């Protein structure tokens, strides 16, 4: 394989952008296990008291993730996230107003490999979510598994991440004053296994939990499609029926996280590595779907809103795909 090295005269600002994205990738792929190892290691050193004190704090603070978390606005506004935004670049596109007196369930599609678009839009202020939708506070849902990692849980909570379980989402959607935007990557970890460049596969056909959640709390549904999310990494081909896909799906059911075999570029060369490609991400926020509150929705009601949501997501994709280089004969594939 021929290695394509980065030129020596790369502008400093681009090097900073790459460094910021590198630390973000490290945070998602390796920081949690490093924090667990550090916590256990300190117990067997003269600094054991740090782990003991943290364990005490952890016990006291156990329910915080499921009660809105602990978002730190200062960290979300740091300029470092603007470098990450400009690396790709990433843009948030508004198509309709969202009333800040209401609560919303925002469905983010597709998941991609590392959900780069969702993190940048809803965990930082680099793309102007609060300016585009004044009065709304966003919280992105993440696998509960990661909130069991010491130290790491506090890091992700500072960005507004909360566990992707019903208790955590319901807490945010019970705000009587409104203004809560709960963001769910609906396809979840399984959808990452279909995150191949040029493909638009959405795991939605049998996903009705978020629909039920919205109806139970009377929160309007808002579909979001992130054009370019699947273009950031190459992934080893893993079509259904192959031994690789079987192993990946098996591990996903056991561990709760998917393990796509992906690669992109490196720091000083463009041929291989785990840093995403510099491909634009354009995230389009669709129109809200009005939802009337019903604490015990029927199966028929779920089906109606589920179909309505799928139709609106399809309309959103078809209406905007031409603006972002998607061929006219390409359509969403629901699974």
N, C-alpha and C positions, 0 to 999 in steps of 0.2 A: 504494500500500500504506500503510495506516495504521500508524504507529509507536507502540507501547505502551512508554512510558518507565517506568523503575523509580521508585517514590516516593522522595522526598527523605529520609524518616524511616526508611529501612531500617536495622535494628539493626547495630551495628558487627560483631558476630560473623558475620552473614550476608555482610557485605562482605569480611571476611577469608576466609570460605569460598570466595567467588567468586574472589578474588585467587589463592588456592592452586590452584584448579582451572584458572584461566587459565594459570598458570605450568606446570602439568602438561601442558595441551594444547600450549602452546608447545614444551615439551621434546620431545614426540612428533612434532610437525609441522615444527618449524623449527630446533631446536637442532643437529641433526646437520649440515645444510648450513652453518649459521653457524660451527660448529667447524671445518669443512673450510676455509671462507673465511678464518677467523682464522689457521689454521695456515699457509696459503699467503701471506697478507698479511704475517705477521711475518717471513717469509723475506726480504722486500724492504725491511725497515726496520732500524733500528739494534738492534732486539730479535731479530734473526735467530737468535741463539744459543738462544733459548727453543725455537724449532721444531727446531733441530738436536739439542739435548739431548733433547727429547721424542721425536724420531725414533729416537734411540739407545735410549731406554727402551722405545719401542714394539717395536723389533726384539728386545730382550732378553725382553720380556714378551709376545711374540706368541702363545704357546700357552696363556696363562692362561685366556682365555675358554672354551676347550675342556677345561680341567682344573678345572672347578668354579667358575671365576670368582673374584671377590674381594668377597664380600658384606660390608658394613659394618653390623653390628647397630645401632650408635649412630644411624646415619642412618635406618635402618628404624623405629626407635622414636621418632623426632622427633614432637612434637605437631602439626606442620604437617599430617601425614597424617590426624590425627583430624578436622581441619577439612574435609579432602577427603571423608572418610567421612560426615560429617554433612551435607555439601552435598546429597547425593542423597536420602536416606541409603543406605548400603550395609550389608548384614547377611550374615553367614556362618552357615548353618544346618547343623548336624551331625545325621546320621541313624544313624550307626554308629561304633563305635570303630575306630581303625586301630592295629594293633600296631607300636610303634616298633622292634621287632626285625626288621621286614621293610622292604623297599624297595617303592615304589609308582610307578605311572604314572597320573597324574591327567589325565583327558581333560576339558577345559573347553569347554562349549558354551553359547550360540553365541559366535562371535568378536566380534560387534558391530562398531562402527566403530573404536574405539580400545582395546578390551579393558579398560575401566575397572574392572570387577569383579575380573578376574584380577590386575591390577596392585595394587589396594588390598589384596586378600586375601593374596597370596603374595609381594609385594615390600615390603610394610610390615607392621607389627604392629598396625595400627589396628583391625582387626576380630577380633583374638584367635585367629589360627590356631594359634599355639603353645600357647595355653591350652586350646583345644578338642581339639587333637591333640598332647599333650605328647610330646616326644622326636623329633618329625619336623622336618626342615629342608626348606623348600620352595625350589625354583628354577624360575622361569618361563622357558620357551624363547622366543627371539626370532629373527627372520630374521638369518642370519649377516652380511648386507649391512651392518647397523648397527654391527657390531664392527670395521669397516674405517674408521670415521670417527675421526680423531684427537681426543683429549680426550673426545668423546662416549662412546667405548667404556668409559672408566673410570667415567663417570657412571652408565651403565646396569649395569655390573658391580657397583657399590656397592649396587645394589638387589637383587642376586641373579639378574639376568638372564644367561642363557648362550645361545650359538648353538643354533638349532634344527636341528642335524645329528646324525647317529648317533654320531659320536665324542664329542661333548659329553654327550649323554644317557647313553651307555654308561659313561662315566667315573663319573657320579654313581650309576648303578645297580649298579656293581661294589663298592660299600661293603659289606664283609663284616659289619660290625656293624649294618647296617640303618639305618633312620631317614631315608632319602632319599626325598623326594617330588618327582618330576619332573613339572611341570605343562605340558601341551601343549594349546594352542588348536588342536584337531584340524582344524577347517575352514580355518584359516589365512587368508591374504590373500583368496583367492577368495570365502570366505564373507562377507566384509565387504560385498561387492556385493549381497548379499541381506539386509542388515541394515535392514529396513524396520519401522517401528512396527506392532505387531499381528501380525507374521509370525514363524513359528517354523521356519525352514528350516535344516536341519543338513546340512552336507557331510560325510557319513560312509559312504555306500553303498559307495564304492570306496577308502576309507581303511583300509589294513591295515598300514601301516608301523609305527605305534605298537603294534599288536597283536603284531607280530613282535618288536619291541624288548622288550616285556614278557616274552614267552615265552623269548627267548634269555637273559634275566637272571633269570627266575623271579620277576619283580616283579608283585604283584597289581595288577589294573586297577580304577580307581575312576572311575565316571562322575560328572560335575558338570554341573548345569544352572543357569544364571544368569538367573532371571526378571527382566525389566526391562532387560537389556543392549541389546536392540534398540530401546528406547523413548527413548534419550537424544538421538538426532538424527533429523531428517527427511532423507530422501535422494531425489534426483531419480529419478523412476520409470525403471527400466532393465530391463524384462522381456527375457528371452532372445529373440533374433531381431531386436532393434532395433539400429540403427546405433551407439547409445551403448554398449550392452552389448558389441557386437562390438569396439569400440575399447578399452573398459576391459579386456576379457579379453586382447586382443592385447598391450596395454601391460603387463599383469600377467605374461604369459609372457615378455616381453622383459626387463622390469626386476626382476621378482621381488616387486614390491609392487603392491597394487591401488590404484586411484584413485577411490574412491566420491565422488560430488558431493553433499556433505552440508552441512547448516546447522542451526542451532538458535537460540540467543539471544546477545545481546551483554552487555557489562559494565553499561551504564547503561540498556539497553532490552531488551525481551523479544521483539522482532519478527524479528531476524536477527543472525547472527554464528556463531562457531565454538565457543562455550562450550556444553557439553551442558545439556539441560533438567534441572531438579530433579525427577527421577523416581526412585522407589525401586528399588534393585537388591537382590534376595534370591537369594543363591547357595546352592543346596542340594547338599551333598556326599553322594553315594550310598553304598551298601554296597560293600565290596571284593569283587571277583571273584577267587577263588583261582586262581593260575597256577603250574603245575609247570614247572621249568626244563627247557628243551630247546634246546640251542645250534643245532640244525638242524631247526626245525619244518617239518612237511609242509604242503602247500597245504590239505589237509583239516583239519588242526589249526588253521590260521589261520582258515578259514571257520567252524569251530565256535566259537572264542573271539570272532570278530567278530560273529557272530549273537547270542551270549550277551551281549556288550557292548551291542549295539543294543537287545536286549530289556530289559536292566536300565535303560538310559537312558530308554526309553519308559515303563517302569514308574515310574521316578522322576518323570518329567514328569507323567504322568497322576495320580499320587498327590498331587502338591503343587500342581498348577496352580490348583485352586479356592481355595487360600489367597492367591494373588497376582493375582487379578482376570482370569485367563485363562478365556474362555468354555468351557462344558462341551463344546461341539461342535468345539473347536479341538484339533488333534492335531499331533504332530511330523511334518514332511515331510522325509524323507531324500533327499538327492541325491548 
